[in-house]
Amino acid sequence: MNILGWGMSGYCPGTAVGATGEGRFDAFWGGVLGMLVGAGIFADVYPFLKDNLLKWADWGKLSIPKVIGVNHWIVILMTWVVLILALAAIEKKKL
């Protein structure tokens, strides 16, 4: 919901507070006050969400090595190889 408010008001949290300090009251009413009300609603609804909705996709701690069933060092090595090859290709195209 915060993203919807950001899009409608045109302010993210930091710029809303800064714009309020400059005297732009649209930033206060739509940005700062909206963030506070939204945080209050979320805090009120969170116990319900925690007990119901958030348990639907609770699969515990997942990692790529556990999901594909390999040693974690293999995933680390493959990540390094892909990173080095990608950076080498980028560097080659720059020249």
N, C-alpha and C positions, 0 to 999 in steps of 0.2 A: 504494500500500500504506500510505503514511503516513496517508491519510484513514481507512482502516479502523482503524488503531491509535488514531487520535484519537477516533473514534466509540466504540470499545470501552473506552478508558480514560477518556474524558471530558476529556482534557487536550490543549491545543495545545502547541507547543514552549515558549513563554514561560511559560505557567501551570504546565507540568510542572516546569520548573526552579524556579519560585517555590514551588510546593507541596513540592518536595523540600527546599528551604531551610527550610520550616516543619516538616519532619519527617514528612511524609506519604510513607511508603515505597511505597505503591501507585503514586504518581507517579514514583518513581525506577525501580522494576522495570518498570512498564508503559510509562512515558513516556520518561524520559531514556535508560535502558538500551536500550529498544526502538528509539529514534531512532538511537543509536550503532550497534547491530547492523544496522539497516536501511540506514544510510549505508554501512557496510562492505560489505554484500552488494551494494548498488547500485554501489559503486566497483569491486568485483570483476567484476560482470557488464557494466559499461558498455562496455568495449572490444568485446565481442561485439555488444551492441546498436548501437554506432556503426557497425560494419562491416556489419551485416545489416539489422536492423529499421528503424533511423533513415534509411536510404537509400531506403526504399520511397517516401516522400512528399517527397523532396528536389527541389523544383521551382525552386530558386534564390530570388533575391529577388523577391517578388511585391508589387505595390501595386495599389490600386483603379484608378488611372488606366491602368496597364499591362493589367490584366485586361479592362477595358471599352474600352480603346483610345482614350482622350481625353487632352487636355492636363491636367496636374495642377492648373492654375489653375481649370479648370471644376469639378473635384471640390471644391476649396477654396471656391469661390464658392457652390456648391450646398449645401455643409455649413453655411456661414454663414447662408444663407437659411433652411434648415430649422431651425437653432438659434434664429434670431431669431423665426421664426413660432411655434415651440414655446414659447419663453419668453413671447412676447406672449399666447399663448392661456392659459398658466398664470397670468399676471398678471391677465388679464381675469376668469378664474374666481375668483380670490381676492377680488375686489371684489364 
